[in-house]
Amino acid sequence: MGKRRDARDRIEAEIIEIGRGHLITEGAAGLSLRAVARDLGMVSSAIYRYVASRDDLLTLLLVDAYDELADAVEAAAAADPGADWPDRMVAMAHAARVWAVDQPARWALLYGSPVPGYSAPADITVGPGTRMIVSVLAVVAEGILAGDVPDPKEALPQPLSGDFAALRTEYGFPGGDRVLLKCFLLWATLVGAISMEVFGQYGPGTLSDAALVFDGQIRLMIDTLRQN
């Protein structure tokens, strides 16, 4: 059974690796199990033993990308344990940007246009998909506990306050509604700024060094967190 499991894991890893390449050449909407099987040197009917459908392949690739991105962000957070929380936040943001710039097709799978006809299964993708923002929330929580991030306790209007209460419970976040709203702003800025660059939305020749602009954007968001 162990050898059989190892062989299956190896083939699934090869399917994911080939799928990554097809994301670059064909895009997410153009993925084909038959084409993956051909590149794997496998008859098309045999691949269904490992991946039941194109949607299952997309799910495998989503989880793979979410986890690799989160690994990069978490590694940046842990790289200098003695750094203060703003510096760690900047390092995490830059790690996300570097990963996305290096892997634009995979970033597009995560944060680009939805694939027609595909709905990601929440029970499989939500955990990996929230790892990055959970890491961000953990660092903001350090700022709250250190007294660097003001935490007014007045509630926002419903239903937003109820939504935020559920998130605080789920992720153990100590901040009130207004801090959590700022975290959503930071999250939107992080993903949006990276997407602007990766998808070429700034236009050719507009920025000499997009990393400097990104750094400024993230530091402005950190300043916003520190304001009342």
C-alpha positions as CSV (number, residue, x, y, z in Angstrom):
1,M,0.0,0.0,0.0
2,G,2.9,2.3,0.8
3,K,4.5,1.9,-2.6
4,R,1.1,2.4,-4.3
5,R,0.5,5.6,-2.3
6,D,3.9,6.9,-3.2
7,A,3.3,6.2,-6.9
8,R,0.0,8.0,-6.8
9,D,1.5,11.0,-5.0
10,R,4.3,11.1,-7.6
11,I,1.9,11.1,-10.5
12,E,-0.4,13.7,-8.9
13,A,2.7,15.9,-8.4
14,E,3.6,15.5,-12.1
15,I,0.0,16.3,-13.1
16,I,0.2,19.5,-11.0
17,E,3.6,20.4,-12.5
18,I,2.3,19.9,-16.1
19,G,-0.9,21.9,-15.2
20,R,1.2,24.8,-14.0
21,G,2.8,24.9,-17.4
22,H,-0.5,24.8,-19.2
23,L,-1.7,27.7,-17.1
24,I,1.1,29.7,-18.7
25,T,0.4,28.5,-22.3
26,E,-3.3,28.0,-22.3
27,G,-4.7,29.9,-19.3
28,A,-7.0,28.5,-16.7
29,A,-10.0,28.4,-19.0
30,G,-8.1,26.5,-21.6
31,L,-6.9,23.6,-19.3
32,S,-7.5,20.2,-20.8
33,L,-7.1,16.8,-19.0
34,R,-6.4,15.2,-22.4
35,A,-3.6,17.6,-23.0
36,V,-2.1,17.0,-19.5
37,A,-2.4,13.2,-20.1
38,R,-0.6,13.6,-23.4
39,D,2.3,15.5,-21.8
40,L,2.4,13.0,-19.0
41,G,2.8,10.1,-21.6
42,M,-0.5,8.6,-20.4
43,V,-3.6,7.6,-22.3
44,S,-6.3,10.1,-21.7
45,S,-8.6,7.5,-20.0
46,A,-5.9,6.7,-17.4
47,I,-5.6,10.2,-16.0
48,Y,-9.2,10.0,-14.6
49,R,-7.9,7.6,-12.0
50,Y,-6.0,10.6,-10.5
51,V,-8.1,13.6,-11.5
52,A,-11.8,13.2,-12.1
53,S,-12.4,16.3,-14.2
54,R,-11.0,19.6,-15.4
55,D,-12.6,21.2,-12.4
56,D,-10.7,18.9,-10.1
57,L,-7.5,19.8,-11.8
58,L,-8.3,23.5,-11.3
59,T,-8.9,22.8,-7.6
60,L,-5.6,21.0,-7.3
61,L,-3.8,24.0,-9.0
62,L,-5.7,26.5,-6.8
63,V,-4.7,24.8,-3.6
64,D,-1.1,24.3,-4.9
65,A,-0.8,28.0,-5.7
66,Y,-2.5,29.2,-2.5
67,D,-0.2,27.1,-0.4
68,E,3.0,28.1,-2.2
69,L,2.1,31.8,-1.9
70,A,1.3,31.4,1.8
71,D,4.5,29.5,2.4
72,A,6.4,32.4,0.9
73,V,4.6,35.0,3.0
74,E,4.9,32.9,6.2
75,A,8.6,32.4,5.6
76,A,9.1,36.1,5.2
77,A,7.3,36.7,8.5
78,A,9.5,34.2,10.3
79,A,12.8,35.3,8.6
80,D,13.7,37.9,11.3
81,P,11.9,37.1,14.6
82,G,13.4,40.1,16.2
83,A,11.9,42.6,13.7
84,D,9.1,44.8,14.8
85,W,5.6,44.1,13.3
86,P,5.6,46.9,10.6
87,D,8.9,45.6,9.2
88,R,7.6,42.0,9.2
89,M,4.4,43.2,7.5
90,V,6.5,44.9,4.8
91,A,8.6,41.8,4.3
92,M,5.5,39.7,4.0
93,A,3.9,42.0,1.4
94,H,7.1,42.0,-0.7
95,A,7.3,38.2,-0.5
96,A,3.7,38.0,-1.9
97,R,4.6,40.5,-4.7
98,V,7.8,38.7,-5.7
99,W,5.9,35.4,-5.9
100,A,3.2,36.9,-8.0
101,V,5.6,38.7,-10.4
102,D,7.5,35.4,-10.8
103,Q,4.3,33.3,-11.2
104,P,1.8,35.6,-13.1
105,A,-0.3,32.8,-14.5
106,R,-0.8,31.2,-11.0
107,W,-1.5,34.7,-9.5
108,A,-4.1,35.1,-12.2
109,L,-5.7,31.8,-11.3
110,L,-6.0,33.0,-7.7
111,Y,-7.0,36.7,-8.2
112,G,-7.8,37.1,-11.9
113,S,-11.1,36.6,-13.8
114,P,-13.2,33.7,-12.7
115,V,-13.0,30.6,-14.9
116,P,-16.3,30.2,-16.7
117,G,-18.3,27.3,-15.3
118,Y,-16.0,26.6,-12.4
119,S,-16.9,27.0,-8.8
120,A,-14.2,26.3,-6.3
121,P,-15.2,23.9,-3.5
122,A,-15.1,25.8,-0.3
123,D,-14.3,22.8,1.9
124,I,-11.0,22.3,0.0
125,T,-10.0,25.8,-1.0
126,V,-11.0,28.2,1.8
127,G,-8.3,26.9,4.2
128,P,-5.4,27.3,1.8
129,G,-7.0,30.5,0.4
130,T,-7.1,32.3,3.7
131,R,-3.6,31.4,4.9
132,M,-2.1,34.6,3.7
133,I,-4.6,37.0,5.2
134,V,-4.6,35.0,8.5
135,S,-0.8,35.6,8.6
136,V,-1.5,39.3,8.0
137,L,-4.1,39.4,10.8
138,A,-1.6,37.7,13.2
139,V,1.0,40.5,12.6
140,V,-1.6,43.2,13.0
141,A,-2.7,41.5,16.3
142,E,0.9,41.9,17.5
143,G,0.6,45.6,16.8
144,I,-2.6,45.8,18.8
145,L,-1.1,44.0,21.7
146,A,2.0,46.2,21.6
147,G,-0.2,49.3,21.8
148,D,1.0,50.5,18.3
149,V,-2.4,49.9,16.6
150,P,-5.3,51.9,18.2
151,D,-8.3,49.7,18.9
152,P,-11.5,51.7,19.4
153,K,-14.2,49.4,20.5
154,E,-17.3,51.0,19.0
155,A,-19.2,48.7,16.7
156,L,-19.9,49.3,13.1
157,P,-23.4,49.1,11.7
158,Q,-25.1,45.7,11.1
159,P,-24.7,43.4,9.4
160,L,-21.0,44.2,9.1
161,S,-20.4,44.1,12.8
162,G,-21.9,40.6,13.0
163,D,-19.7,39.5,10.1
164,F,-16.7,40.9,11.8
165,A,-17.6,39.2,15.1
166,A,-17.7,35.9,13.4
167,L,-14.3,36.5,11.8
168,R,-12.8,37.4,15.2
169,T,-14.1,34.2,16.7
170,E,-12.9,32.1,13.8
171,Y,-9.4,33.5,13.6
172,G,-8.8,34.6,17.2
173,F,-8.3,38.3,16.2
174,P,-8.2,40.7,19.2
175,G,-9.1,43.9,17.3
176,G,-12.5,45.6,17.2
177,D,-14.6,46.4,14.1
178,R,-12.7,49.5,13.0
179,V,-9.3,47.8,13.1
180,L,-10.7,44.8,11.3
181,L,-12.1,47.2,8.6
182,K,-8.6,48.6,8.2
183,C,-7.3,45.1,7.8
184,F,-9.7,44.6,4.9
185,L,-8.3,47.8,3.4
186,L,-4.8,46.5,3.8
187,W,-5.8,43.1,2.2
188,A,-7.5,44.9,-0.7
189,T,-4.5,47.1,-1.2
190,L,-2.0,44.2,-1.1
191,V,-3.9,42.1,-3.6
192,G,-5.0,45.0,-5.8
193,A,-1.6,46.6,-6.0
194,I,0.1,43.3,-6.9
195,S,-2.6,42.7,-9.5
196,M,-2.2,46.1,-11.1
197,E,1.4,45.3,-11.7
198,V,1.1,41.7,-12.7
199,F,-1.8,42.4,-15.1
200,G,0.0,45.5,-16.6
201,Q,-2.6,47.9,-15.5
202,Y,-0.2,50.7,-14.8
203,G,0.7,50.9,-18.5
204,P,4.1,50.4,-20.2
205,G,6.8,52.9,-19.1
206,T,4.7,54.5,-16.4
207,L,6.9,53.2,-13.5
208,S,10.6,52.8,-13.4
209,D,10.5,50.6,-10.4
210,A,7.1,49.2,-9.4
211,A,8.5,47.7,-6.3
212,L,9.2,51.1,-4.8
213,V,5.6,52.2,-5.5
214,F,4.4,49.0,-3.9
215,D,6.6,49.5,-0.9
216,G,5.1,53.0,-0.4
217,Q,1.5,51.7,-0.7
218,I,2.1,49.1,2.0
219,R,3.8,51.5,4.3
220,L,0.9,54.0,3.9
221,M,-1.5,51.2,4.9
222,I,0.6,50.5,8.0
223,D,0.4,54.2,8.8
224,T,-3.3,54.0,8.5
225,L,-3.4,51.1,10.9
226,R,-1.5,53.2,13.4
227,Q,-3.8,56.2,13.2
228,N,-6.9,56.7,15.4
